[in-house]
Amino acid sequence: CNENYKLTISDTQVQVINGANSFSIEYGDKYREMEILMSSKCNGEVVIESTKQNAAFIGIFGGDANDRITVGSDSGGTNGLDSIYASVTVKGGQGEDSLYLDDSGYESGYREANLESGTLSGLLNEEFAVNSTNTVSYAGFENVSLYLSNKGNTLNITSTAAHSYTRVIGGDSVDKIFVDSTQGTLDIHGGDANDEIHMYGLGENTTATVYGNKGNDTLNVDGSGGLSEGEVNTFDNTTLRWSGGEGADTINTRFTSYGNSFLDIFEDNFDNVNTLNIECSNVSASILSRENFLANVHDDSSNTSGVERINLDGIWNETTNRYDASARIDRIIINLNGGNNSVYFDDTFSFTQVNGGEDDDGKLLMISKKLIDKGASN
């Protein structure tokens, strides 16, 4: 070929567009399975908009070019993934391949789905389908994007594809997204409603970024693995980034007193009240508060100690001799819980309240008078 091409599957028709040339293929009800081999050296695009009800399987196999495959709506179309009655298998090739799983056209109500390292389930049509369970199975894609419907969704992410960049884009109604682990970079974009993002772990040496966007959004972060004490941190050697967007947002997180992890708060400087709640596991904590971060230093006698750190993004202003943050937190509440705990204040980036735990809390030390100037309490 001399130009890129696009192939669209819609009900009983396959349409092919290659530059100025186009043609269509009609296939009848007796054909229940379809395979497409993208063997051209030109970049190709395949869109599965809808299938007939007795379809059983569609397989798409990428070639050497940079291919794009869309399952569901295309460019703001009206078809959700429920318009597909077949199981779908898609495999990328040698190029920079992208997979779009688009349910944004779905209009019939609340949705619940599961995303694993190579499978999406719960969104294809199974009520009238030949197969009792229809899934999208995928492999070999550098980029994976999932667009949720505008009718409210619960999405359970048990993992993402290895070495991939995965995006999840929420809809206009309330979305609840649960993340157990990842194998690559993950971005989550909330919609216009009061969304909930529940983070229970990330893959080692990975980064996840969550954008709340509009609405009063909640980020729950818990790396304890369900344990109130013990050497566990399911965010060890990871970075989680949060931008709450417009609305009064809440971050609920936990210090497990184990491992190295980072929670970065950035680009959230809207005129709303944002709250940071920190729950400590029943293990001794040594917490340091400064103008641009809070850190749980696991061994305050060691320069190489593990640390759980919450960072407020920004830059140092040489003129004012202050830190100009790109985000804002209006209230911090720290619950120390069990263990012999120490809290050191060199400065704060918000009103701060510290609640002691059940055991002896060794120190509550104010190092700087800036604490009083910023209206923090403890």
C-alpha positions as CSV (number, residue, x, y, z in Angstrom):
1,C,0.0,0.0,0.0
2,N,1.0,3.6,-0.4
3,E,-1.4,5.0,2.2
4,N,-2.8,4.1,5.6
5,Y,-6.0,2.2,5.7
6,K,-9.1,1.8,8.0
7,L,-11.4,-1.2,8.3
8,T,-14.7,-1.0,10.2
9,I,-16.9,-3.9,11.3
10,S,-20.5,-3.0,11.8
11,D,-23.3,-5.6,12.1
12,T,-23.0,-7.7,8.9
13,Q,-20.8,-5.3,7.0
14,V,-17.0,-4.8,6.7
15,Q,-16.0,-1.5,5.2
16,V,-12.4,-0.8,4.0
17,I,-11.1,2.7,3.2
18,N,-7.6,3.0,1.7
19,G,-6.9,6.6,0.7
20,A,-9.4,7.5,-2.1
21,N,-10.4,3.9,-2.5
22,S,-13.1,2.2,-0.5
23,F,-15.3,-1.0,-0.7
24,S,-17.7,-3.0,1.5
25,I,-18.2,-6.7,2.2
26,E,-21.5,-8.1,3.3
27,Y,-21.5,-11.4,5.1
28,G,-24.5,-13.4,6.1
29,D,-25.6,-15.1,9.3
30,K,-23.9,-18.4,8.6
31,Y,-20.5,-16.7,9.2
32,R,-20.0,-16.6,13.0
33,E,-16.3,-16.2,13.2
34,M,-13.9,-13.6,11.6
35,E,-10.1,-13.2,11.6
36,I,-8.3,-10.1,10.3
37,L,-4.6,-10.2,9.6
38,M,-3.1,-6.7,9.4
39,S,-0.1,-7.7,7.2
40,S,0.3,-4.4,5.4
41,K,3.4,-2.3,6.0
42,C,1.3,0.8,6.2
43,N,-0.2,1.9,9.5
44,G,-3.7,0.4,9.8
45,E,-6.8,1.0,11.9
46,V,-9.5,-1.6,12.7
47,V,-12.8,-0.6,14.4
48,I,-15.3,-3.1,15.8
49,E,-18.4,-1.0,16.2
50,S,-21.0,-3.8,16.4
51,T,-21.7,-7.4,15.4
52,K,-24.7,-9.5,14.6
53,Q,-26.2,-11.4,17.6
54,N,-25.1,-14.9,16.5
55,A,-21.4,-13.8,16.1
56,A,-19.1,-16.0,18.2
57,F,-15.5,-14.8,17.7
58,I,-13.5,-11.9,16.1
59,G,-9.7,-12.1,16.0
60,I,-7.5,-9.2,14.9
61,F,-3.7,-9.7,14.5
62,G,-1.4,-6.7,14.0
63,G,1.6,-6.6,11.6
64,D,4.8,-4.7,11.4
65,A,3.3,-1.1,11.3
66,N,1.9,1.1,14.0
67,D,-1.6,-0.2,14.2
68,R,-4.7,1.1,16.1
69,I,-7.5,-1.1,17.1
70,T,-10.8,0.2,18.5
71,V,-13.4,-2.1,20.2
72,G,-16.7,-0.2,20.7
73,S,-17.5,3.4,19.8
74,D,-15.4,5.2,17.3
75,S,-14.8,9.0,17.4
76,G,-17.8,9.7,19.7
77,G,-20.1,7.2,18.1
78,T,-23.3,5.9,19.7
79,N,-22.3,2.2,20.1
80,G,-21.2,0.9,23.5
81,L,-19.4,-2.4,24.0
82,D,-22.8,-4.0,24.5
83,S,-23.3,-3.8,20.7
84,I,-20.7,-6.5,20.4
85,Y,-22.0,-10.1,20.8
86,A,-18.8,-12.0,20.2
87,S,-15.6,-12.7,22.1
88,V,-12.8,-10.6,20.8
89,T,-9.0,-11.4,20.6
90,V,-6.6,-8.7,19.5
91,K,-2.8,-8.9,19.3
92,G,-0.4,-6.2,18.5
93,G,2.5,-6.6,16.1
94,Q,6.0,-5.2,15.8
95,G,5.1,-1.5,15.7
96,E,3.9,1.0,18.3
97,D,0.4,-0.4,18.7
98,S,-2.6,1.1,20.4
99,L,-5.8,-0.5,21.7
100,Y,-9.0,1.6,22.5
101,L,-11.8,-0.1,24.5
102,D,-14.6,2.4,24.2
103,D,-17.9,2.0,26.1
104,S,-18.7,5.8,26.2
105,G,-21.6,5.3,23.8
106,Y,-23.5,3.0,26.2
107,E,-26.8,4.5,27.5
108,S,-28.7,1.8,29.3
109,G,-27.5,2.2,32.9
110,Y,-24.9,1.3,35.5
111,R,-22.0,-0.9,34.5
112,E,-19.5,-3.1,36.3
113,A,-16.3,-4.4,34.6
114,N,-13.0,-6.2,35.4
115,L,-9.7,-5.3,33.8
116,E,-6.8,-7.8,34.1
117,S,-3.4,-7.9,32.6
118,G,-4.7,-9.1,29.2
119,T,-8.5,-9.3,29.6
120,L,-11.5,-7.0,29.8
121,S,-14.7,-8.6,31.0
122,G,-18.3,-7.5,31.9
123,L,-18.9,-5.0,29.1
124,L,-19.5,-7.0,25.9
125,N,-23.1,-8.3,25.4
126,E,-23.8,-11.7,26.9
127,E,-27.6,-11.6,27.3
128,F,-28.3,-12.5,23.7
129,A,-24.9,-13.8,22.7
130,V,-23.8,-17.3,21.6
131,N,-21.1,-17.5,24.3
132,S,-22.0,-17.5,27.9
133,T,-19.1,-15.2,28.7
134,N,-17.7,-12.7,26.2
135,T,-14.4,-11.0,26.8
136,V,-11.8,-8.8,25.1
137,S,-8.4,-10.6,25.3
138,Y,-5.4,-8.6,24.2
139,A,-1.6,-8.8,24.1
140,G,1.3,-6.9,22.5
141,F,0.0,-3.3,22.9
142,E,2.2,-0.5,24.0
143,N,-0.9,1.7,24.7
144,V,-4.3,0.6,26.1
145,S,-7.1,3.1,26.7
146,L,-10.5,2.2,28.3
147,Y,-13.4,4.7,28.1
148,L,-16.2,4.1,30.6
149,S,-19.8,4.9,30.0
150,N,-21.6,8.1,31.2
151,K,-24.1,6.1,33.3
152,G,-22.0,5.2,36.3
153,N,-19.4,2.4,36.6
154,T,-17.5,0.2,38.9
155,L,-14.2,-0.9,37.5
156,N,-11.9,-3.5,39.2
157,I,-8.3,-3.5,38.0
158,T,-6.5,-6.5,39.2
159,S,-3.5,-5.7,37.0
160,T,-2.5,-4.0,33.7
161,A,-0.6,-5.3,30.7
162,A,3.2,-5.7,31.3
163,H,5.3,-2.8,30.1
164,S,2.3,-0.9,28.8
165,Y,0.8,2.6,29.3
166,T,-2.8,2.1,30.4
167,R,-5.4,4.9,30.5
168,V,-8.8,4.8,32.1
169,I,-11.2,7.6,31.3
170,G,-14.3,8.0,33.5
171,G,-17.8,9.2,32.5
172,D,-20.1,11.9,33.6
173,S,-21.8,9.9,36.5
174,V,-20.2,8.5,39.6
175,D,-17.4,6.1,38.9
176,K,-15.8,3.7,41.5
177,I,-12.4,2.4,40.4
178,F,-10.4,-0.2,42.4
179,V,-6.8,-0.9,41.6
180,D,-5.0,-4.0,43.1
181,S,-1.8,-3.9,41.1
182,T,-0.1,-2.8,37.9
183,Q,2.7,-4.0,35.5
184,G,3.2,-0.7,33.7
185,T,2.3,3.0,33.8
186,L,-1.4,3.8,34.7
187,D,-3.3,7.0,34.3
188,I,-6.9,7.4,35.7
189,H,-9.1,10.3,34.7
190,G,-12.3,10.9,36.7
191,G,-15.3,12.5,35.1
192,D,-17.6,15.3,36.3
193,A,-19.2,13.5,39.2
194,N,-18.0,12.6,42.8
195,D,-15.7,9.8,41.9
196,E,-14.0,7.3,44.2
197,I,-10.6,5.9,43.4
198,H,-9.4,3.0,45.6
199,M,-5.7,2.2,45.4
200,Y,-4.5,-1.1,47.0
201,G,-1.2,-1.5,45.4
202,L,1.1,-0.9,42.4
203,G,3.7,-3.0,40.6
204,E,7.3,-2.4,41.7
205,N,9.1,0.5,40.1
206,T,5.8,1.7,38.4
207,T,4.0,5.1,38.5
208,A,0.2,5.8,38.6
209,T,-1.4,9.2,38.1
210,V,-4.9,9.9,39.1
211,Y,-6.9,13.0,37.9
212,G,-10.1,13.7,39.8
213,N,-11.3,16.5,37.5
214,K,-14.6,18.0,38.4
215,G,-16.7,16.9,41.4
216,N,-15.8,16.2,45.1
217,D,-13.5,13.2,44.5
218,T,-12.0,10.8,47.0
219,L,-8.7,9.0,46.7
220,N,-8.3,6.0,49.1
221,V,-4.8,4.6,49.4
222,D,-4.1,1.5,51.5
223,G,-0.8,-0.4,51.2
224,S,-1.3,-2.5,54.3
225,G,-2.6,-5.6,52.4
226,G,-5.4,-5.8,55.0
227,L,-3.0,-6.1,57.9
228,S,-3.0,-3.7,60.9
229,E,0.7,-4.4,61.5
230,G,3.5,-6.2,59.9
231,E,6.3,-5.7,57.3
232,V,4.1,-5.0,54.3
233,N,3.7,-2.1,51.9
234,T,2.0,-2.9,48.5
235,F,3.3,0.5,47.2
236,D,6.9,-0.3,48.0
237,N,9.2,1.3,45.3
238,T,6.3,3.1,43.6
239,T,5.0,6.6,43.0
240,L,1.4,7.6,43.1
241,R,0.5,11.0,41.8
242,W,-2.8,12.8,42.5
243,S,-4.5,15.9,41.0
244,G,-7.9,16.3,42.5
245,G,-9.2,19.0,40.2
246,E,-12.2,21.2,40.8
247,G,-14.3,20.4,43.9
248,A,-13.6,19.6,47.5
249,D,-11.4,16.5,47.4
250,T,-10.3,14.0,50.1
251,I,-7.3,11.8,50.3
252,N,-7.4,9.0,52.8
253,T,-4.0,7.2,53.1
254,R,-2.1,4.9,55.4
255,F,1.5,4.8,56.8
256,T,2.5,1.2,57.2
257,S,6.0,2.0,58.5
258,Y,7.6,-0.3,55.9
259,G,9.2,0.2,52.4
260,N,9.7,3.2,50.3
261,S,6.7,4.9,48.6
262,F,5.8,8.3,47.3
263,L,2.4,10.1,47.0
264,D,2.8,13.3,45.0
265,I,0.0,15.9,45.1
266,F,0.1,18.3,42.1
267,E,-1.9,20.8,40.0
268,D,-4.8,21.1,42.5
269,N,-4.9,24.7,43.5
270,F,-8.6,25.4,43.0
271,D,-10.6,27.5,45.5
272,N,-12.0,24.5,47.4
273,V,-11.4,22.7,50.7
274,N,-9.1,19.7,50.2
275,T,-8.5,17.3,53.1
276,L,-5.7,14.8,53.8
277,N,-6.4,12.0,56.3
278,I,-3.5,9.8,57.4
279,E,-4.0,6.6,59.3
280,C,-1.0,4.9,60.9
281,S,-0.7,1.1,61.2
282,N,-0.2,-0.3,64.7
283,V,3.6,0.0,64.2
284,S,5.8,2.8,65.7
285,A,5.9,5.8,63.3
286,S,8.4,8.7,63.2
287,I,6.7,11.5,61.2
288,L,8.4,14.6,59.9
289,S,6.4,17.6,58.7
290,R,7.9,20.3,56.5
291,E,6.6,23.0,54.2
292,N,6.3,20.8,51.2
293,F,6.1,17.2,52.5
294,L,5.1,14.8,55.2
295,A,7.3,11.8,55.7
296,N,7.2,8.6,57.9
297,V,10.9,7.9,58.4
298,H,11.1,4.3,59.5
299,D,14.5,4.6,61.3
300,D,15.2,8.2,62.2
301,S,18.7,7.3,63.3
302,S,19.7,6.1,59.7
303,N,20.4,8.2,56.6
304,T,19.3,5.3,54.4
305,S,16.1,4.5,56.2
306,G,13.0,3.6,54.3
307,V,10.4,6.3,54.0
308,E,6.8,6.8,53.1
309,R,6.5,10.4,51.8
310,I,3.7,12.7,50.8
311,N,4.9,15.5,48.6
312,L,3.2,18.8,47.8
313,D,4.4,19.7,44.2
314,G,5.8,23.2,43.6
315,I,8.9,25.3,43.3
316,W,11.0,27.4,45.7
317,N,10.4,31.2,45.2
318,E,13.7,33.0,45.7
319,T,11.9,36.4,46.0
320,T,9.5,35.5,48.8
321,N,11.8,32.8,50.2
322,R,8.8,30.5,50.4
323,Y,7.6,27.4,48.6
324,D,5.0,28.0,45.9
325,A,2.9,24.9,45.7
326,S,0.9,23.9,42.6
327,A,-1.6,22.2,44.8
328,R,-3.4,22.9,48.1
329,I,-4.3,20.9,51.1
330,D,-6.5,22.8,53.7
331,R,-6.6,20.3,56.5
332,I,-4.4,17.4,57.6
333,I,-5.5,14.8,60.2
334,I,-3.0,12.3,61.4
335,N,-4.2,9.3,63.5
336,L,-1.1,7.7,65.1
337,N,-2.8,4.5,66.5
338,G,-0.7,1.7,68.1
339,G,3.1,1.8,68.5
340,N,5.4,4.3,70.2
341,N,5.2,7.3,67.8
342,S,7.1,10.5,67.3
343,V,6.0,13.6,65.3
344,Y,8.5,16.3,64.4
345,F,7.4,19.7,63.0
346,D,9.9,21.8,61.1
347,D,7.0,23.4,59.2
348,T,3.6,22.4,57.8
349,F,1.8,23.0,54.5
350,S,-1.7,23.0,56.1
351,F,-3.7,23.2,59.3
352,T,-2.6,19.9,61.0
353,Q,-4.3,17.9,63.7
354,V,-2.5,14.9,65.4
355,N,-4.5,12.3,67.3
356,G,-2.4,10.1,69.7
357,G,-2.7,6.3,69.6
358,E,-3.2,3.7,72.3
359,D,0.5,3.2,73.2
360,D,3.0,5.7,74.5
361,D,3.7,8.4,71.9
362,G,7.3,9.4,72.5
363,K,7.6,12.9,71.0
364,L,5.6,15.8,69.6
365,L,8.3,18.3,68.8
366,M,7.9,21.8,67.2
367,I,11.2,22.8,65.7
368,S,10.0,26.0,64.0
369,K,7.8,28.9,64.9
370,K,6.5,28.8,61.3
371,L,4.1,26.2,62.6
372,I,2.2,28.7,64.7
373,D,2.3,31.3,61.9
374,K,0.5,28.9,59.5
375,G,-2.3,28.1,62.0
376,A,-1.5,24.5,62.6
377,S,-2.7,22.7,65.7
378,N,-1.9,19.4,67.3
